[in-house]
Amino acid sequence: MKQSSKSHRQKATKPVDPLQRLLGRRATTVRYQSGFLVRGRLHPFLDLAKDQGDAGWSNDIANDLEEHSQHHFIDVYNRRLAVEGLRPALSIEGAAFLDAGCSSGYLLADVQAAFPEASLFGADFFPAGLAHCHRAHPEIPLFRMDLTACPFPDNSFDALSCLNVLEHIQDDLAAARTLFRILKPGGLAAITVPAAPHLYDLFDEIHFHERRYSLLQTQDLLRAAGFKIRFANYFGSLIYPAFYAVKRRNQNRYGALSFEQKRDLAMSQIQKTSQSRIMNAVCRFEEAIGKRLTYPFGIRACVIAEKPPG
């Protein structure tokens, strides 16, 4: 992945304890022992969200997605892009990393495998994904929180990711500003969002997407939050024609279906493509040549952004 040639920080500011810093005053009453121990009770995650709603989400929808996202070629590709893009920041000694929107923790697992010395943290708004993540990774502290009302201190993380999250948030600029605030100066953020606003369809509807983005819109949003763009490109570009055809068919034929029917249809479409060896091979090829090319369209938009030093 082509990035700016400017040298990155080689040594993180040594924290007293990354978790204690995040907990702040709660550190006197909360301990982490493969879960948060609060008043003698062990919790899989610490709930920092004021709103107890679910934004229309359900455990059934979450479970449907998690069944496929671990191995779906586009999600695997997405995670590889994020890990590679964050490599300069994750290579820092004692780097603190947050996956904002960690869901079941597949990216956390990838980062842990590549950077075993990093301090990892996960956050999400939806309890079902956090519970699944905790079962797989009890050693990683997890938080339930609203990204637009995040209680974490300023300058907490050397690197963070926010993959397929901003499209769920009505005030995406407020969320982007939160990411900027909690990132350390010189830190890196990996952001991906669904691309092609004109192809919003039943898949977006059942997953409560507020919008899809162009690559330019994504960059403008992050610049408005204070970020400097280090890398930006579409991905899933070589399979875009097939993606376009399915999206247009969904728009033209299935708009009048009930929510349950749309959900069943979307899950069927995901299942059909999730283990496609051909599409996986195409994405591998695209990834190899994409380091030298900028694509004009794609399924998702990916940006690696930096919080300017100093």
Secondary structure by P-SEA (a helix, b strand, c coil): cccccccccccccccccaaaaaacccccccccccccccccccccccccccccccccccaaaaaaaaacccccaaaaaaaaaaaaaacccccccbbbbbbccccccaaaaaaaaaccccbbbbbbccaaaaaaaaaacccbbbbbccccccccccccccbbbbccccccccaaaaaaaaaaaaccccbbbbbbcccccccccaaaaaacccccccaaaaaaaaaaacccccccccccccaaaaaaaaaaaaacccccccaaaaaaaaaaaaaaacccaaaaaaaaaaaaaccccccccccbbbbbcccccc
